[in-house]
Amino acid sequence: MHGHHLMTRAAATTAKVVSAIEPGQLAAPTPCAEYDVRSLINHLLFWGPSLEAAARKEALMPPAAAENDIDLTTGDCTVDLATQLRQTADAWSDPAAWEGLTPLGGQNSPAPLIGGMILVEFVVHGWDLARATGQDVSYDDEVLDFVHTETVGHAPFGREMGLYGPEVPVPSTAALLDRTLGLTGRNPHWTRA
């Protein structure tokens, strides 16, 4: 199945996780070691408008300040993020979004690469937030198959760019989500201390 068919499904599952986060959980650590829940939400809010614009082939640079210098988690940040996830998914649900090149981060990249990266982000960071806040999350098989294939293809590049940690060995018989998480440097059995 093509990625544009899967965007809204992946975003809806992640938005459900986000909507269930309680204010008292914002300082909780996540499996993504550089982020707690609040800073991971901030990361997704920071890049969301640029990712949404990329679907329309529009260059929208994030604010000039560094991501960590801008806190976008004021008010009800979970509502803000759930809304942004839906908007990004809606934009990337258009098959034309996946064609040709698209601007992101000051350069043009193949649109299928960016669309695939967004689907991976929805699933992996959705799992991060679910784990950090004690929620169960389950993405449908077609989403997981697509995301695993994308991650297999991009994991070496992701590690080289510092986006992924060293691969965590996961048995080939493990669930598809667990194998995907291992490729991104996450321990699928991570729990809050």
The 8 nearest C-alpha neighbors of each residue, nearest first, counted from 0:
[[1, 2, 4, 141, 145, 5, 3, 142],
 [0, 2, 3, 4, 5, 145, 94, 97],
 [3, 1, 5, 4, 6, 0, 115, 114],
 [2, 4, 92, 5, 6, 1, 94, 91],
 [5, 3, 2, 1, 6, 92, 0, 7],
 [4, 6, 2, 8, 3, 7, 142, 9],
 [7, 5, 88, 9, 8, 3, 4, 92],
 [6, 8, 10, 88, 9, 5, 11, 89],
 [9, 7, 11, 5, 6, 10, 12, 142],
 [8, 10, 6, 12, 11, 7, 5, 13],
 [9, 11, 7, 13, 12, 8, 84, 14],
 [12, 10, 14, 8, 13, 9, 7, 15],
 [11, 13, 15, 9, 10, 14, 8, 138],
 [12, 14, 125, 10, 16, 15, 11, 17],
 [13, 15, 81, 17, 11, 16, 12, 10],
 [14, 16, 18, 12, 13, 17, 11, 19],
 [17, 15, 13, 14, 19, 18, 129, 12],
 [18, 16, 14, 19, 15, 20, 77, 13],
 [17, 19, 15, 16, 77, 20, 14, 78],
 [18, 20, 16, 17, 21, 15, 77, 134],
 [21, 19, 17, 18, 24, 132, 22, 16],
 [20, 22, 23, 24, 19, 25, 132, 18],
 [23, 21, 24, 25, 20, 75, 26, 77],
 [22, 24, 21, 25, 26, 27, 20, 132],
 [25, 23, 27, 22, 21, 26, 132, 20],
 [26, 24, 37, 36, 27, 23, 22, 35],
 [25, 27, 24, 35, 36, 37, 28, 23],
 [28, 26, 24, 35, 25, 36, 131, 29],
 [29, 27, 35, 131, 36, 26, 34, 30],
 [28, 30, 131, 31, 35, 127, 36, 32],
 [29, 31, 32, 127, 189, 185, 28, 131],
 [32, 30, 29, 33, 34, 127, 185, 35],
 [33, 31, 34, 30, 29, 28, 35, 185],
 [32, 34, 31, 35, 29, 38, 39, 30],
 [35, 33, 39, 38, 32, 31, 29, 36],
 [34, 36, 28, 29, 38, 27, 37, 26],
 [37, 35, 25, 39, 38, 27, 26, 40],
 [38, 36, 25, 40, 39, 35, 41, 26],
 [37, 39, 41, 34, 40, 35, 36, 42],
 [40, 38, 42, 36, 41, 34, 37, 35],
 [39, 41, 37, 43, 38, 42, 44, 36],
 [40, 42, 38, 44, 39, 43, 71, 72],
 [43, 41, 39, 45, 40, 44, 38, 46],
 [42, 44, 40, 45, 41, 46, 47, 39],
 [45, 43, 41, 47, 42, 46, 80, 40],
 [44, 46, 42, 43, 47, 41, 66, 61],
 [45, 47, 49, 43, 44, 48, 50, 42],
 [46, 48, 44, 50, 49, 43, 45, 51],
 [49, 47, 51, 50, 46, 52, 45, 59],
 [50, 48, 52, 59, 51, 46, 47, 53],
 [51, 49, 53, 47, 52, 48, 46, 87],
 [50, 52, 87, 48, 49, 53, 54, 90],
 [53, 51, 49, 57, 55, 54, 50, 48],
 [54, 52, 56, 50, 55, 57, 51, 101],
 [53, 55, 96, 52, 91, 56, 51, 90],
 [54, 56, 53, 52, 57, 96, 90, 51],
 [57, 55, 53, 101, 54, 102, 52, 58],
 [58, 56, 52, 53, 55, 59, 102, 101],
 [59, 57, 102, 103, 60, 53, 52, 56],
 [60, 58, 49, 57, 52, 61, 48, 103],
 [59, 61, 49, 58, 104, 62, 105, 103],
 [60, 62, 49, 63, 59, 46, 45, 48],
 [63, 61, 64, 60, 65, 66, 45, 69],
 [64, 62, 61, 65, 60, 66, 69, 68],
 [65, 63, 62, 68, 66, 69, 67, 61],
 [64, 66, 68, 67, 63, 69, 62, 61],
 [65, 67, 68, 69, 64, 45, 42, 62],
 [66, 68, 65, 69, 70, 38, 42, 64],
 [69, 67, 65, 66, 64, 70, 71, 63],
 [70, 68, 67, 66, 71, 64, 65, 41],
 [69, 71, 72, 41, 68, 67, 73, 66],
 [70, 72, 41, 73, 69, 44, 45, 76],
 [73, 71, 76, 70, 41, 74, 37, 40],
 [74, 72, 71, 76, 75, 70, 79, 41],
 [75, 73, 76, 72, 79, 77, 78, 71],
 [76, 74, 77, 78, 73, 79, 72, 22],
 [75, 77, 72, 79, 78, 74, 73, 80],
 [76, 78, 80, 79, 75, 17, 18, 81],
 [79, 77, 81, 76, 80, 75, 82, 18],
 [80, 78, 76, 82, 77, 81, 83, 75],
 [79, 81, 83, 77, 82, 78, 76, 44],
 [80, 82, 14, 78, 84, 83, 79, 77],
 [83, 81, 79, 85, 80, 84, 78, 86],
 [84, 82, 80, 86, 85, 81, 87, 79],
 [85, 83, 81, 87, 82, 86, 10, 80],
 [86, 84, 88, 82, 83, 87, 89, 10],
 [85, 87, 83, 89, 88, 84, 90, 82],
 [88, 86, 51, 90, 84, 89, 85, 83],
 [87, 89, 6, 85, 91, 7, 90, 86],
 [90, 88, 86, 92, 87, 91, 85, 7],
 [89, 91, 87, 88, 92, 54, 51, 93],
 [92, 90, 88, 93, 54, 89, 96, 3],
 [93, 91, 3, 89, 90, 88, 6, 94],
 [92, 94, 91, 95, 96, 90, 3, 89],
 [95, 93, 96, 97, 3, 92, 98, 91],
 [96, 94, 98, 97, 93, 54, 55, 91],
 [95, 97, 54, 94, 93, 91, 98, 55],
 [96, 98, 110, 111, 95, 94, 114, 99],
 [99, 97, 95, 96, 110, 100, 111, 94],
 [100, 98, 110, 109, 101, 97, 111, 96],
 [101, 99, 109, 110, 108, 107, 98, 102],
 [100, 102, 56, 107, 110, 108, 53, 109],
 [103, 101, 107, 58, 106, 53, 56, 108],
 [104, 102, 105, 106, 53, 107, 58, 101],
 [103, 105, 106, 60, 102, 61, 58, 107],
 [104, 106, 103, 102, 107, 60, 58, 59],
 [107, 105, 102, 103, 104, 108, 101, 58],
 [106, 108, 102, 101, 100, 103, 109, 105],
 [107, 109, 100, 101, 110, 102, 106, 103],
 [110, 108, 100, 112, 111, 99, 101, 113],
 [109, 111, 97, 100, 113, 101, 112, 98],
 [112, 110, 97, 114, 113, 109, 115, 98],
 [111, 113, 115, 110, 109, 114, 116, 108],
 [114, 112, 116, 110, 115, 111, 117, 109],
 [115, 113, 111, 117, 116, 112, 110, 118],
 [116, 114, 118, 112, 117, 113, 111, 149],
 [115, 117, 113, 119, 114, 118, 112, 120],
 [118, 116, 120, 114, 119, 115, 121, 113],
 [117, 119, 121, 115, 120, 116, 122, 114],
 [118, 120, 116, 122, 117, 146, 121, 123],
 [121, 119, 117, 123, 118, 122, 124, 116],
 [120, 122, 118, 119, 125, 124, 123, 117],
 [123, 121, 125, 119, 120, 124, 126, 118],
 [122, 124, 126, 120, 125, 121, 119, 127],
 [123, 125, 127, 126, 120, 122, 121, 128],
 [126, 124, 13, 122, 128, 123, 127, 121],
 [125, 127, 129, 123, 124, 128, 130, 122],
 [128, 126, 124, 130, 125, 129, 30, 29],
 [127, 129, 131, 125, 126, 130, 124, 132],
 [130, 128, 134, 126, 132, 131, 127, 16],
 [131, 129, 133, 127, 132, 128, 134, 126],
 [130, 132, 29, 128, 129, 133, 28, 127],
 [133, 131, 129, 130, 134, 128, 24, 20],
 [132, 134, 130, 131, 129, 135, 191, 128],
 [135, 133, 129, 132, 130, 136, 16, 131],
 [134, 136, 129, 137, 133, 130, 16, 126],
 [137, 135, 129, 134, 126, 138, 16, 12],
 [136, 138, 139, 135, 12, 126, 140, 176],
 [139, 137, 142, 143, 140, 12, 136, 9],
 [138, 140, 142, 141, 143, 137, 8, 9],
 [139, 141, 143, 142, 144, 138, 175, 145],
 [142, 140, 144, 143, 139, 145, 0, 5],
 [141, 143, 145, 140, 139, 144, 5, 146],
 [144, 142, 140, 146, 145, 141, 147, 176],
 [143, 145, 141, 147, 142, 146, 140, 148],
 [144, 146, 148, 142, 143, 147, 141, 149],
 [147, 145, 149, 143, 119, 148, 144, 150],
 [146, 148, 150, 179, 144, 149, 145, 143],
 [147, 149, 151, 145, 146, 150, 144, 152],
 [150, 148, 146, 152, 147, 151, 153, 115],
 [149, 151, 147, 153, 152, 154, 148, 146],
 [152, 150, 148, 149, 154, 153, 147, 182],
 [153, 151, 149, 150, 154, 148, 155, 156],
 [152, 154, 150, 156, 151, 155, 157, 149],
 [153, 155, 157, 150, 156, 151, 152, 158],
 [156, 154, 158, 157, 153, 159, 152, 151],
 [155, 157, 159, 153, 154, 158, 160, 152],
 [158, 156, 154, 162, 160, 163, 155, 159],
 [157, 159, 163, 161, 155, 160, 156, 162],
 [158, 160, 156, 157, 161, 155, 162, 163],
 [161, 159, 157, 158, 162, 156, 163, 155],
 [162, 160, 158, 159, 163, 157, 164, 156],
 [161, 163, 157, 160, 158, 164, 159, 183],
 [164, 162, 158, 183, 157, 161, 184, 165],
 [163, 165, 184, 158, 183, 166, 161, 162],
 [166, 164, 184, 167, 163, 158, 183, 182],
 [165, 167, 184, 182, 181, 168, 183, 164],
 [166, 168, 181, 184, 186, 185, 169, 165],
 [169, 167, 181, 166, 170, 182, 178, 186],
 [168, 170, 178, 181, 167, 171, 173, 177],
 [171, 169, 172, 173, 168, 178, 174, 177],
 [170, 172, 173, 169, 178, 174, 175, 168],
 [171, 173, 170, 174, 169, 175, 178, 177],
 [174, 172, 170, 171, 177, 178, 175, 169],
 [173, 175, 177, 176, 178, 172, 171, 179],
 [174, 176, 178, 177, 179, 173, 143, 147],
 [175, 177, 179, 178, 174, 180, 143, 147],
 [178, 176, 180, 174, 187, 179, 175, 181],
 [179, 177, 181, 175, 180, 176, 169, 182],
 [180, 178, 176, 182, 147, 177, 181, 175],
 [179, 181, 177, 185, 183, 182, 178, 187],
 [180, 182, 167, 185, 178, 184, 183, 179],
 [181, 183, 166, 179, 180, 184, 154, 178],
 [184, 182, 163, 180, 181, 185, 164, 166],
 [185, 183, 164, 166, 165, 181, 167, 182],
 [186, 184, 181, 180, 183, 187, 167, 30],
 [185, 187, 188, 189, 181, 167, 184, 180],
 [188, 186, 177, 189, 185, 180, 181, 178],
 [189, 187, 186, 190, 177, 185, 130, 30],
 [190, 188, 186, 187, 30, 191, 130, 185],
 [191, 189, 192, 188, 130, 131, 30, 133],
 [190, 192, 131, 189, 28, 130, 29, 27],
 [191, 190, 28, 189, 27, 131, 29, 30]]
